[in-house]
Amino acid sequence: MAPSALKQRKNHNTLLFQKLLNLRDGASPFTLVLDDLEQQSGSVVKEFVRRAKISKTKIVFISFETLRKKLSFEPEAFVKARSKPLAALRTEILSQLPPTPPPASNALPTKSLLVLDSLTSLCTLHSAHLANFLSSLLISPQISLLATFHLDVPLPMDQNSYTPKALITLTYLSTSILSVSPLSHILAKKRARDRSLVEPDFALASQPEGALVGLSLCSSLSSGHAKGNANTDHGENGAVVIHAELRRRSGRGIIEEFVLIPSPGNSATQCSAPVVILLEEHPLYATPDLSNQGAAIEDEDNAETTFNLGLTEKQKRDRDGVVLPYFDAQKDGGGSGAGEGGRILYDMGDEDREDFDDEEDEI
């Protein structure tokens, strides 16, 4: 039996997203990750790096705001980009890339992953040269760029009103856009929609008073919870919802939502890997099957009544034996051949004949 169109779509979109995470065949030269204070891009970047290490891809981390000792992984090269001119920064980044083998040799070129922790400095200080600088880093099909843009960090107003905003430029250049959100927020909005309520707002959209604190900091400061349960209480076991927009070479874009479920525990030596599934297949988000629930409710309603609404076998036979009025009009095409089906048979009685006037009938 051939799979349904819905199942084919799910398998196809999941395969393309797995291909993006594995950096296979130049799936996306420039991947843009949009995050905020409520959900940072660390878990998504860590998954890219984990798969890159499995495929022997060289990782070059370009740091604008991250200390090396704060990284949860060890890159092959670490470039400090703060307060450096763009020309010097580009030269230093390209010097860390592996050399391209000569065409005569049979050696396969080494893949490289450039991880840029924040685009805020580039968008603030070098907004006019942002597109040229990012494009100049992709000098080979074996190079992939993974950059993070913070949505809740305000950028200065541009003096030139005709220049597009930095986010518009980034979304135009990127070949894949990943927007991350906590699973707990998505589930809260779905529960509100199921009850026909107004969806709740979070972070800056809720306009809170005082300081805005992210989920990770809230979990670490909350009392009575262990360190290992920090993500369990606020983020549904640390699961992240990824709204992915995959732009293919054919021009057909694919938009899908996935859930990145991290492996249990915080040990770096554990064998279990994170799981990536579709959002609609997550057990907490999937729509429950109402067929069994409807049957159970019907059984409960029948059990509470003091009488039985069902029919016995004898009552069914008696019902089938009842002849309805004018039932003969439905037989043999209405009793007058083809084309007369549904004609009403009416026999005029003596009382009706007294009220019948032939002159009125002729009119």
HELIX and SHEET records of a PDB file:
HELIX    1   1 ALA A    5  LEU A   21  1                                  17    
HELIX    2   2 GLY A   42  ILE A   54  1                                  13    
HELIX    3   3 ARG A   68  LYS A   70  5                                   3    
HELIX    4   4 LEU A   86  SER A   95  1                                  10    
HELIX    5   5 THR A  120  LEU A  125  1                                   6    
HELIX    6   6 LEU A  130  LEU A  137  1                                   8    
HELIX    7   7 ALA A  166  LEU A  173  1                                   8    
HELIX    8   8 LEU A  183  ASP A  194  1                                  12    
HELIX    9   9 ALA A  203  SER A  206  5                                   4    
HELIX   10  10 LEU A  215  LEU A  221  1                                   7    
HELIX   11  11 LYS A  227  ASN A  229  5                                   3    
HELIX   12  12 ALA A  230  HIS A  234  1                                   5    
HELIX   13  13 LEU A  279  GLU A  281  5                                   3    
HELIX   14  14 LEU A  290  GLU A  304  1                                  15    
HELIX   15  15 GLU A  313  ASP A  320  1                                   8    
HELIX   16  16 PHE A  327  GLN A  330  5                                   4    
HELIX   17  17 ASP A  350  ASP A  355  1                                   6    
HELIX   18  18 ASP A  358  GLU A  362  1                                   5    
SHEET    1   A 9 ALA A  77  LYS A  80  0                                        
SHEET    2   A 9 LYS A  58  SER A  63  1                                        
SHEET    3   A 9 SER A 112  LEU A 116  1                                        
SHEET    4   A 9 ILE A 143  HIS A 150  1                                        
SHEET    5   A 9 PHE A  30  ASP A  35  1                                        
SHEET    6   A 9 SER A 176  PRO A 182  1                                        
SHEET    7   A 9 VAL A 240  ARG A 247 -1                                        
SHEET    8   A 9 GLY A 253  ILE A 261 -1                                        
SHEET    9   A 9 VAL A 275  LEU A 278 -1                                        
END                                                                             
